[in-house]
Amino acid sequence: MDLTAWELLLPEGMLEYFEVASVEKDIESYTISLVEKRLQPGEFSGLRLSSHGFHNESTVKDFPLRGKACYLKVKRRRWVNEDTGEVISRNWELVAKGTRMTKEFAAFLKALHRQHSGKL
């Protein structure tokens, strides 16, 4: 089994949808910045979509690492339907229900979804 260090530290399944963009360390915490990969959402298959930038970055507190706080800064991708002009995003609740991800990753995605919904 070939595991990267990120697979050991991040919620299981995270690297399927996100790439690690940067990591910052200071006296009290680690901050891992993640960017959603350019993978067309499966729930919109059959639609002509193009990547249309990102939502505002969200920060989620994760489990501590080596006695320091750990924050995941997540940039979720936006898509535009080329036929209607509608801007859409991956439905993380469907992803959580439709995959074999861990409860930890599903909880992470729920927190991310709640945080994003609160900013609308």
Protein Blocks (a to p, Z undefined) as FASTA:
>chain_A
ZZdfklmmmcghklmmpccfbdcddfkbccdddddddddcfklgoiacddebjadddddd
dddeehiacdddddddddddfknopacdddfklmmmmmccdfklmmmmmmmmmmmmmmZZ
